[in-house]
């Protein structure tokens, strides 16, 4: 007799698709669990850029908050109400009210629990405490069966958001479950596409992939590659980002100088997840993204799963993704935005200031320090091919078998979460 599967409704801000590691919910689902994932509402994808740029404005913040309650909830995430759902699984958000069945919360950072809506004033500690109280009441509610941070760094933010007594009441609900991907190097081994990056072994191909280019550190990547290319003519940088529209005010000032650079090529963000893997990751030798602020960095998982070592900044959760000298290299740099905590102000310590574009420009000395270390680390890999080969061999290992980011490991933990094991 066939056992009925547990049905789990995923609820998220579906103005864009879920990050690629969540795709394994349906490509490599846990036995006994069926995840129901709604399609993106592309007509809403203007909400986040508006919030990101103007979210410090109280009216914009409130508008986004109201919009979230209308468009991102249990019913709107379903084409039609499904009464046989067993659980709700909220990704990066809280329910606006306690739902009618058990639920779980998946987070990259506790800031998501505030629904990314700031208080009316940067000094309004009373408002913040009220918001945190409401959040805590949802987390401690008997219908909340689990809180699922995707990293230990994310889990640590929970302790800082609540007092010691409050944290004790929810501690047993917290279970870190890392995102998972299949080993792309093996998965797409017969589908590598050399139409953009050739398989000519004489070239050393580096890729940068990421929107919001200032936050991802492209302003350090470009001058570093320019310096290196004058010494190493076989070096190539392939950039997939949203800066290819050189007329945009936020990017033209630093991208236009490299638009016709012989070692650098720009590509728009028009590729599917599979195309990013087969056209860019698999043919390349190194992934470079010195992010200034990422709560995880799913793209690092895509690179490593493809067998590509990563060169990155050491901030927030990245030490859980990369082991320095094993599957990638960390850059030397000053403290970056998520690691700068203002302990003198509770609001500033819990609510990261929203930044965009040029807000991520470092002081000149720090900017030059990061550029210099990118140059130094890449040069060390060019001159030590054995190290590069070792990093590449180790890159996909955590996606195989019972590795940290394997679908097998993730599925076992999900089965434990839903009490199927």
N, C-alpha and C positions, 0 to 999 in steps of 0.2 A: 504493500500500500504506500502510495506516494505521500510523503510528509508535506504539509502546507508550509510554504516559505513565510518568514516574517517579512512584512512589507514596511519599508522605511521611506517616508516622504522627506526629501531634502528641501530645505527652505533657505534661500540665499538672495542676495541683491542681484537679481538676474538681468541687469542691464548689459552685462557681458557674460561670456561663457565662464563656467568654473575653471580654475587653474587645471592644467593638464594632469597633475597627480590624482585629482578627483575622478578623471575619466576612467581610472581603473576600477571604480565602483561598478561600472557596467561591463568593461572589457575583461576584468578579472575579479568578478564579485566573490565575496565569501560564500561558501556553501551554506544554504539555508536562509540566505538574506537576499531580498530584492530591493534595490534602491530605485526610487522613482524620482527622476531629476528633471525639472521643468526646462523648457527651452528658453534661451535669452529673449528679453524684450528689447530689441535693438533700438526702438524708438525712445528708450529711456537712457541711452548711453551718454546723453549730455549732462545728466545729473551730477556725476562725480567730478568732471572737470570744473563745473561751476562751483561745487562745494570746495574743491581743492584750492581754487584760486581765491574765492571770496568767503570761505567758511568762517573766518574770524568775525564777519559781520553777523550780528544777532539775527536780523531778519532772514538772511540767507540760510543760516543754521536752522531756524525754525521751519522754514519752507521745506528744506531737505528732510527734516524730521517728520513733518506731516506727510510728505510724499512717500517716505519709506513705509509708513503705516498703511497707506492706501495701496501701494503697488507691490510691496514685498512682504507677504504674509502667507499663511498656510493655504488659504483658498486661492489667492491670486497666483500662487506658484503651481497650481494645478489647473489644467484645462477645465476640469469639472470636479466637483467635490467627490472624493473617494472615501467612502465610509468604512472600508476594510483596512485602512492604514493602521498599523500597530504602533509606530513611533514616528515622531518628527525629529529631524536631525538638522539643527540650525547651523549654518556655516557663516561665521564672522558676524553674527547678529543675535539679538534676543527676541523672543516673541513679544509683541506689544501687550499681550495679556496672557494669562495662563491658559494654554490650550486644553482641549477636552480629552487628551490622551498623553501618555508619557513622552518626554522629549529629552534630547541631548543637545549640548552646546559645543561647537567646534570653533576654536579661536587661534589666531596668530599672535594676538596681543590683547591684553585686557581692555585697552582703549576701545576695542570693537564692542564691548559690552555696554558702552555708553551710546551705542548707535552712531558713533562719530559726531555727536552733537555737543557742542561746547556750551558752557554756562553763559549767562547774559553778560557777565563781566569777568575779567581776568582775576578780580579780587573777590568774587562772589563765592566764598568758601561755603556759605550756608546752602546755596543752590547745588554746589557739587556734592555736599554731604547728603542732600535729599535724593539726588540722582543715584548715588552709590547705595543708599538705603533701598531704593526701589530695585536696583540691580541685585543686591544681596537677597532681597525677599524672593526674587524669581529663582535664584540659584539654590537657595535652601529649601524651596518648595518641594514637597514630596513627589510631585509630578516630574520634577527635574531629576532624571536618573543618572546623569553623568555630565561632567565638564571635561572636554577633550582638547587640551592645548596641543598644538602640533610640534612643539619643541619644549625643552626644559626651560629655555629662556622665557617663553610665553607663560609657562606654569609659574615661574618666579614672579611675574607681574601680578598674578592673583594675590599673592601674599602681601604685596605692597599696596594693593588697592583697598584692603579691608584691615580692620584692627585684628589683633591676635585672637580675641574671643570669637569674632565672626569667622575668621579664616578656619579655626578649628571645626566649626559647624559644617563647612563644605569640603574640608580637606579630603575626606574619604571618597568624595565623588570625583576627584581629579585624577585623570588617567592620561598620560602623554601617549599619543599615537602618532608616529611620524607619517607623513605622506608617502605614497608608494608609486613606483613606476616599474614596468617590465624592463629588462635589460635591452635597451634600444639597439645597442651594438649588435646583439644577436638577433633581435626581433626584426630589424630592417637590414640585415646583412646583405641580402640580395637585391635591395632597392636603393642603394646609394646612387645619388644623382650628381654627376660631375659637370652638369651644364653651366654652373656658375663658378664653383671652385674646382679647378681641374685636379686630376690625380698625378700631375707632374711632380715627382719627388724632389725636384730642385727648389721648390718654393716652400717657405715656412708660413703657413696660413693661420692667422689669428682672427677670431670672430668676436664681435660685440653685438649683443641682441638685447634690446630693451627700450620701451617707451620712456617718456619723462627723462630725457637724456641727461639733464643736469643732475638729477637725483642719482642717476646710475653712474655718473662720473665720466661721461664722454669728454668733458672739457679737460680732463687729465690724460685720457687715452690718446687723443689726436696728436697733441704735441709730443708725447712720448714716442709714438710710432714715427713721427716726422724725424725726430732725433735718430732713432735706430735705423731708419731706412737709408740715411746718408752713409751709414757704415755697412749695412747688410742689404744689398740690393735685391736679395731673394725674399725679403720680408713683404707680406701682404696683409692688410687689414680689411675685413669685410664687415660693414656696419649695417645692421637692420634696426631701424629706429624711426621715430616720427619727425626727424629733423630734415628729411629730404626736401620738404617744402622750404626752400631757402629764403623765401620772402617773409616768413613768419618773424615777428619782432623778437621773440624770445631766443631764437637760435641762429639767425643769420650772422650775428656779430662774431661767432666763433667757428661756425661751420663753413662759411663762405671762403675762408682762407685755405680750406682743405678740399674744396669741391672738385678741383682738377689735379689733386695730388696723385702722382704716379703709383704710389703704394696703397692708396686708400680708395675703396669703392663704397658708395652708399646705396641702400635699398629701402624701399618703403615697407611699412608693416602691412603687407597684403597677403602673406603666406599662411597656409594652414599649419596646424601643429605638426602634422606629418611632413610637410614640405620643409619646415624649419629643421627637422631632424635629418631628413635625407639630403637636402640641398646645402645645409650649412654645417651642422654639428658633425655629422659622420665624415665629411671630406676634410675637416680642419685638423689642426694639430694642437690648438690651445684656445680656451675660452677666457676672455678678459672682461671683467666687469667690476671696477672698483667702486661699488655702490656706496653712497653716502648715508642712505637710510633705507633698510629693508627689514621687515619683521621676520622674513624667512629667506626668500629668494628661490622660488620654484625653478627658475631657469637654470640655477646651478645643478639641480637634480637632473634636468634634461641633458645638460652637458656631460655630467659624470656617467649617466646611464648610457650615453652614446660612446663612452670610452675616451672622452676628451678631458684632460686635466684642466683645472681652473686656477686662475690667478685673480685674487679677490682681497677685499678689505676684511679685517677681523672685527666684526661688530654684531651685536645681538646674537642671533642663532647660527651665524656662519661657522663658529667653531664646532658645532654639532654636525655640520654637513661635511666639512673638510678637515682632514688631518694633515697638518703642515708637513710637506716633504714626503707624504704617502700618496695622496691622490690630487694634490694641488699645492699651491704656495700662497702664503699670506703676505700682504704688503705692509711695509712700515708706514704709519700715518698717525696724525694727531687724533684725539678722541673725536668720533663722529657724532651725528645728531642724536641718535637713539641712546648713545652712551653718555650724553651730557645731561645729567640729572641735577636739577636745582632743588637740593634738599631744604633750602631755606623757605621755599614756597610750595605748599602741598599741591596747589592747582598745577603749577608748572612741572612738578615732579610726576604727576599722573597723566596730564593731558599734553601730549606733544604738540608743539606749535605747528600748524599746517604751513608747509612751504611749497613753493613751486618755482620752476625755472631758475632764475639768477639767485634766488634765496640760498641755493646750495653752493654758491661760489665760496671757496675757502679763502682765508687771509693769504696774501701772496706767498709768504714763506712756507705755509703749510701746503699750498697748491704746488709749489715747486718741489717740496719734499716728496710728495706723492708721485709726481711725474718722474723724479729721479729714481725712485724705487721701482716704478714700473719698468723703466729702462734697464736698471740693474738686474731685476729678476728675469726679464725676457732674455737679456744677453746671457745670463747664466744658463738658461735652457738651450739657447742656440749653440753655446760652446760645450754643453754637456748633454749630448743626445741620449746617453745612457740613462740620465736622470729623467729626461722627458719620456723615454720609453717605459721606465719603471712607473712613473705617475700614470701614464696611459693604461698600463696593464692593471693597475690597482683601481682605476676610476670606476669601473662598473661592478666591482665586487660586492658592494653593499646592496646591490639590486638583485643579486642572485641568491638562491636557496633561502636561508634564514637571515640574510643580511638586514641591516637596520632599515633600509628603504625598499625592501622587497615586498611584492604583493603577498607572498606567503606569510611573512611576519605581520604585515598590516591586517590580513584577513583573520589570522589567529586572534589578534588583539580585538578586532571588531566582534568576532564570535564570543569572546569573553565579555565584551562590553554588553552585548545583547543576550548574554547568558545562554549561549548555544553550545558551550563546550564544558 
